[in-house]
Structure formats: structure tokens, C-alpha cells
Amino acid sequence: MSEDKKPLGSRPKGEPIAEEAVIGATVPMQAVAAEKEVKAALLRAFMGYQKDKLFLLSYMTNGPGEFWKNEKTDLLLALDPEVEKVLWGDFVEDFKTSFEPLDTALEAQLKLRDLKMKERADEYTYQFSYLAKQTGYNDVAQIVRFKRRLPKSLVLKIMMRPEGTPFNIKDWMNATILFDES
């Protein structure tokens, strides 16, 4: 009998209903009626790619991309039918061409020039190999660039080892990690 009774006021909790987030903008609308001006703001729900574009643009704040963002946002909010025809892929391509470096090899070369071994050799070799793949340097050029930013004492240890000086970049990287750990 005690099994059938439940405490008063208790009921099973229902699952919360998931709500869909809606990106919208208020579009001011003016109406004049009997010498009184009434201003109302109607919520405009964006459909399809417009919603995605505005969502992406909403995360761009400050910095060099703000002018690009403001221009694209103004175009989307202007209700221009030509802007609505722009597909998501085209929008992303426009975004990439506006913010990606034009010459990735040159960008990698500049980063490689500034790269230098700070604390650990394995971190330096990982960063160096990542950037060197993008530059298109041959093995000899990579070795010259790699040695230039190593500590002098480490370079001397590697060059004075009993096996002799390494001949390719992979051997240089392995020797650097080995002698740095010892």
C-alpha cells in the first residue's frame, strides 16, 4: 500500500524543449495614423544562406576584417535580391581571398626566417619541418636555414660527432633532438 502512494506535489519532470536559435534583425517600420506617429520594429527572420552569412559575420569584431564585415552586413541587410543569390561557397571563397595570404610560400619563408630554437629542439624541428614543406626549399637550403637558428654550441656538438656531419635535413633534425636531450 505504501508503494502506491507518492508524496504530495511531486510529479515527473518533463524534458526541456529544445529551441532553435533564430538570427534576425529589426527592420524599422513607420506608420502615421491620426496625427500620431507610431514606430514599430518587426523581426525579420533570415532564411538559408543569409542566416549563415550573418552568423559568420557576427563573430568578426575589431581588427582589419571589420570594414569587410560592415560592408557585407550592410549588403545583406539592404534586402538586395542580387546579394541573396550569392551561394555560401562563393561567400566563403570571398572570405578566404580577402584574408588568406596571396603567396603561401612567401608567407612560410618569412615565418621560417623568424623561427628560432628557444627551449626544446623537438618543438623547433616540428615547426621547422611544417614551414619548410610549404616553402619548396631543397635539402641544402633547408639545412642552411635550420643550422642558422640553432644555438652555436648545439651546432658544434652535431658537427663534431664521431659519425661526421649529417648530410640531409632529417639527419640534422634527429641529431639536434638527440644532442639537445643529452
C-alpha positions in Angstrom: 0.0 0.0 0.0 2.9 2.4 0.8 4.3 1.6 -2.7 1.2 3.0 -4.4 1.3 6.3 -2.6 3.5 9.2 -3.8 4.4 12.3 -1.8 2.1 15.2 -2.5 3.2 17.7 -5.0 5.7 15.5 -6.8 5.4 14.9 -10.4 7.9 13.7 -13.0 9.9 16.4 -14.6 9.4 16.8 -18.3 12.2 17.1 -20.8 13.0 20.7 -21.7 12.0 21.5 -25.2 15.0 22.4 -27.5 14.5 25.8 -29.0 16.0 26.8 -32.3 18.1 29.9 -32.4 16.9 32.5 -34.8 19.2 35.2 -36.2 17.2 38.2 -37.1 17.4 41.9 -37.4 14.9 44.6 -36.6 13.7 46.5 -39.6 12.2 49.9 -38.6 8.8 50.5 -39.9 6.9 53.7 -39.7 3.2 54.2 -39.7 1.3 57.5 -39.3 -2.2 57.4 -38.0 -4.4 60.3 -36.9 -1.7 62.8 -36.2 0.3 60.3 -34.1 3.5 58.7 -35.3 3.9 55.1 -34.3 7.2 53.3 -34.8 7.3 49.6 -34.7 10.1 47.2 -35.1 9.3 44.0 -36.9 11.6 40.9 -36.6 12.9 39.8 -39.9 13.9 36.1 -40.0 16.7 35.4 -42.4 16.4 32.2 -44.4 19.0 29.9 -45.9 22.5 31.3 -46.7 21.7 34.8 -45.3 21.4 33.4 -41.8 24.7 31.5 -42.2 26.5 34.6 -43.6 25.2 36.8 -40.8 26.2 34.2 -38.2 29.8 34.2 -39.6 29.9 37.9 -39.7 28.7 38.3 -36.1 31.9 36.8 -34.9 34.1 39.3 -36.7 34.9 42.1 -34.3 37.6 44.7 -34.4 40.8 44.3 -36.4 41.4 44.6 -40.1 38.3 42.5 -41.0 35.8 44.9 -39.5 35.5 47.0 -42.7 34.9 43.9 -44.8 32.3 42.7 -42.3 30.5 46.0 -42.2 30.3 46.1 -46.0 28.9 42.5 -46.2 26.5 43.1 -43.4 25.1 46.3 -44.9 24.6 44.4 -48.2 22.8 41.6 -46.5 20.5 43.9 -44.5 19.7 46.0 -47.6 17.4 43.3 -48.9 19.1 43.3 -52.3 18.0 40.3 -54.4 21.4 40.1 -56.1 23.1 39.6 -52.7 20.6 36.9 -51.8 21.6 34.9 -54.9 25.3 34.6 -53.7 25.8 31.0 -52.5 27.5 30.0 -49.3 30.5 28.5 -51.1 31.0 31.8 -53.0 30.8 33.8 -49.8 33.4 31.6 -48.1 35.7 31.9 -51.2 35.4 35.7 -51.0 36.2 35.5 -47.3 39.3 33.3 -48.0 40.6 35.5 -50.8 40.2 38.6 -48.6 42.0 37.2 -45.6 44.4 34.5 -46.7 47.9 35.4 -47.8 48.3 35.6 -51.6 51.6 33.7 -51.6 51.7 30.9 -49.0 55.3 30.0 -49.9 56.5 33.6 -49.3 54.5 33.7 -46.1 56.1 30.4 -44.9 59.6 31.7 -45.9 59.1 34.8 -43.8 57.9 32.8 -40.8 60.8 30.4 -41.3 63.2 33.3 -41.3 61.9 34.4 -37.9 61.7 30.9 -36.4 64.4 30.1 -33.8 65.1 27.4 -31.3 64.0 28.6 -27.9 63.7 25.8 -25.4 63.3 22.4 -26.9 64.7 21.0 -30.1 61.8 18.8 -30.8 59.4 21.8 -30.9 61.8 23.7 -33.2 62.2 20.7 -35.6 58.4 20.2 -35.7 57.7 23.9 -36.5 60.6 24.0 -39.0 59.5 20.9 -40.9 55.9 22.2 -41.1 57.1 25.5 -42.6 59.8 24.0 -44.8 57.2 21.8 -46.6 55.4 25.0 -47.7 58.5 26.9 -48.9 59.6 24.5 -51.5 63.3 24.7 -50.4 65.6 21.9 -51.4 67.5 19.9 -48.8 70.7 22.0 -48.8 68.7 25.3 -48.4 66.8 23.7 -45.5 70.0 22.6 -43.8 71.5 26.1 -44.1 68.3 27.7 -42.7 67.9 25.1 -40.0 71.5 25.5 -38.7 71.3 29.3 -38.8 68.7 29.4 -36.0 70.2 26.7 -33.7 72.4 27.6 -30.7 76.1 27.7 -31.7 77.0 25.1 -29.0 74.5 22.7 -30.4 75.7 23.1 -34.0 79.3 22.4 -32.8 78.2 19.3 -31.0 76.5 18.0 -34.1 79.3 18.8 -36.4 82.0 17.2 -34.1 80.1 14.0 -33.5 82.0 10.7 -34.3 79.8 9.8 -37.3 80.6 13.1 -39.0 78.3 15.9 -40.2 74.8 14.9 -41.2 74.1 15.0 -45.0 70.3 15.6 -45.1 67.8 17.6 -43.2 66.2 14.6 -41.4 69.6 13.6 -40.0 70.2 17.1 -38.9 66.8 17.2 -37.1 67.4 13.8 -35.4 70.9 14.8 -34.3 69.6 18.1 -32.9 66.9 16.3 -30.8 69.4 13.7 -29.6 72.1 16.2 -28.6 69.6 18.7 -27.1 68.3 15.9 -24.8 71.8 14.9 -23.6 
